[in-house]
């Protein structure tokens, strides 16, 4: 079986690629290795994947329509996990064009090729940000969506377009509304990884809104197990959406307290609420657990320990 993973050098894409390669799947990895965050980290992830003989890496920007079509035409691809995207809610306020190019035009290029080459199922990354700011929790897949910035709007567009393709062309699509995913090899701009890095390097950590945020943290190992189980599902609708979350939100000040037990000296500078930040994320995972019979998520303390231990060895 051959699986295409876009964003294979990104956080989730890397872990999914690594998992599938260990299971002896053939993986084609696409990534443009851009500089949104540390290219070194992306290249280090890539070097881990290149150790596998069943891995084929292509440095391609998904906005390049002809190159994307070429990948599909030359490979008998069974499944696609589309995880490549321009990330970052705050970044989208300053540079909205990047999100139109990658998250809309690039998304269309991948989806159109999935339709043309009759891919068994197209899995794509959406985001909890599509829900917008709300006071009704936990967030359910059936809720109305209220994107509040270009990033979340691009993710809602992805869902809408995929649903249209599933209706008119029978393209089988599964949208993955990721909440706050954390873990080893994680993005350095994400809260937990950045907090740990600042502690290790004795740098100041800027804490927005005095830490009065709640985030629905889900460990990367759980996410990968979920995605692997999704490939095995049979007789599913042409289009569906899943929240990917532990449904156990934590206050950021509590996360800091737990981290300080392992890394004693973390310099914190409190600041006010930043533009586009939502106060709380808390997803409902009942559909996920029922469909996959996924019973137990990793404990946050264990997951945090894994990140800290990896960070100490990497940095």
ChimeraX attribute file (.defattr): number of C-alpha atoms within 10 A of each C-alpha:
attribute: neighborCount
match mode: 1-to-1
recipient: residues
	/A:1	10
	/A:2	17
	/A:3	22
	/A:4	25
	/A:5	26
	/A:6	27
	/A:7	27
	/A:8	32
	/A:9	29
	/A:10	24
	/A:11	22
	/A:12	25
	/A:13	23
	/A:14	23
	/A:15	23
	/A:16	23
	/A:17	28
	/A:18	24
	/A:19	17
	/A:20	17
	/A:21	19
	/A:22	12
	/A:23	9
	/A:24	15
	/A:25	16
	/A:26	20
	/A:27	27
	/A:28	21
	/A:29	24
	/A:30	25
	/A:31	23
	/A:32	17
	/A:33	21
	/A:34	11
	/A:35	9
	/A:36	11
	/A:37	14
	/A:38	13
	/A:39	13
	/A:40	11
	/A:41	19
	/A:42	23
	/A:43	14
	/A:44	13
	/A:45	20
	/A:46	21
	/A:47	12
	/A:48	12
	/A:49	25
	/A:50	14
	/A:51	11
	/A:52	15
	/A:53	11
	/A:54	16
	/A:55	21
	/A:56	14
	/A:57	17
	/A:58	15
	/A:59	12
	/A:60	17
	/A:61	19
	/A:62	26
	/A:63	19
	/A:64	13
	/A:65	16
	/A:66	10
	/A:67	15
	/A:68	19
	/A:69	18
	/A:70	11
	/A:71	17
	/A:72	17
	/A:73	13
	/A:74	8
	/A:75	13
	/A:76	15
	/A:77	21
	/A:78	16
	/A:79	20
	/A:80	23
	/A:81	23
	/A:82	23
	/A:83	25
	/A:84	25
	/A:85	24
	/A:86	22
	/A:87	16
	/A:88	15
	/A:89	18
	/A:90	16
	/A:91	16
	/A:92	19
	/A:93	15
	/A:94	10
	/A:95	12
	/A:96	17
	/A:97	12
	/A:98	17
	/A:99	24
	/A:100	18
	/A:101	16
	/A:102	21
	/A:103	24
	/A:104	20
	/A:105	17
	/A:106	21
	/A:107	25
	/A:108	18
	/A:109	19
	/A:110	22
	/A:111	22
	/A:112	17
	/A:113	18
	/A:114	24
	/A:115	18
	/A:116	13
	/A:117	16
	/A:118	18
	/A:119	20
	/A:120	16
	/A:121	20
	/A:122	25
	/A:123	24
	/A:124	26
	/A:125	19
	/A:126	27
	/A:127	20
	/A:128	24
	/A:129	25
	/A:130	22
	/A:131	23
	/A:132	19
	/A:133	17
	/A:134	12
	/A:135	9
	/A:136	9
	/A:137	12
	/A:138	14
	/A:139	19
	/A:140	17
	/A:141	19
	/A:142	8
	/A:143	9
	/A:144	11
	/A:145	16
	/A:146	15
	/A:147	19
	/A:148	17
	/A:149	18
	/A:150	23
	/A:151	28
	/A:152	25
	/A:153	22
	/A:154	26
	/A:155	26
	/A:156	20
	/A:157	18
	/A:158	22
	/A:159	23
	/A:160	12
	/A:161	16
	/A:162	26
	/A:163	22
	/A:164	14
	/A:165	19
	/A:166	19
	/A:167	13
	/A:168	8
	/A:169	13
	/A:170	15
	/A:171	25
	/A:172	23
	/A:173	26
	/A:174	25
	/A:175	23
	/A:176	22
	/A:177	23
	/A:178	20
	/A:179	22
	/A:180	22
	/A:181	23
	/A:182	24
	/A:183	24
	/A:184	21
	/A:185	21
	/A:186	22
	/A:187	20
	/A:188	16
	/A:189	14
	/A:190	13
	/A:191	19
	/A:192	24
	/A:193	21
	/A:194	16
	/A:195	26
	/A:196	26
	/A:197	22
	/A:198	19
	/A:199	21
	/A:200	17
	/A:201	12
	/A:202	12
	/A:203	15
	/A:204	14
	/A:205	18
	/A:206	18
	/A:207	20
	/A:208	16
	/A:209	15
	/A:210	15
	/A:211	19
	/A:212	15
	/A:213	18
	/A:214	19
	/A:215	22
	/A:216	22
	/A:217	24
	/A:218	25
	/A:219	23
	/A:220	22
	/A:221	19
	/A:222	18
	/A:223	21
	/A:224	19
	/A:225	13
	/A:226	17
	/A:227	16
	/A:228	14
	/A:229	14
	/A:230	16
	/A:231	13
	/A:232	8
	/A:233	10
	/A:234	7
	/A:235	5
	/A:236	11
	/A:237	11
	/A:238	18
	/A:239	20
	/A:240	17
	/A:241	19
	/A:242	20
	/A:243	23
	/A:244	30
	/A:245	28
	/A:246	27
	/A:247	22
	/A:248	18
	/A:249	19
	/A:250	17
	/A:251	15
	/A:252	20
	/A:253	15
	/A:254	13
	/A:255	19
	/A:256	19
	/A:257	12
	/A:258	15
	/A:259	21
	/A:260	15
	/A:261	9
	/A:262	14
	/A:263	17
	/A:264	11
	/A:265	15
	/A:266	20
	/A:267	15
	/A:268	16
	/A:269	11
	/A:270	13
	/A:271	12
	/A:272	12
	/A:273	16
	/A:274	10
	/A:275	10
	/A:276	16
	/A:277	16
	/A:278	17
	/A:279	16
	/A:280	19
	/A:281	27
	/A:282	23
	/A:283	25
	/A:284	20
	/A:285	20
	/A:286	17
	/A:287	15
	/A:288	19
	/A:289	15
	/A:290	10
	/A:291	13
	/A:292	14
	/A:293	12
	/A:294	15
	/A:295	8
	/A:296	9
	/A:297	15
	/A:298	13
	/A:299	11
	/A:300	18
	/A:301	11
	/A:302	10
	/A:303	18
	/A:304	22
	/A:305	16
	/A:306	14
	/A:307	19
	/A:308	22
	/A:309	13
	/A:310	15
	/A:311	18
	/A:312	12
	/A:313	7
	/A:314	10
	/A:315	8
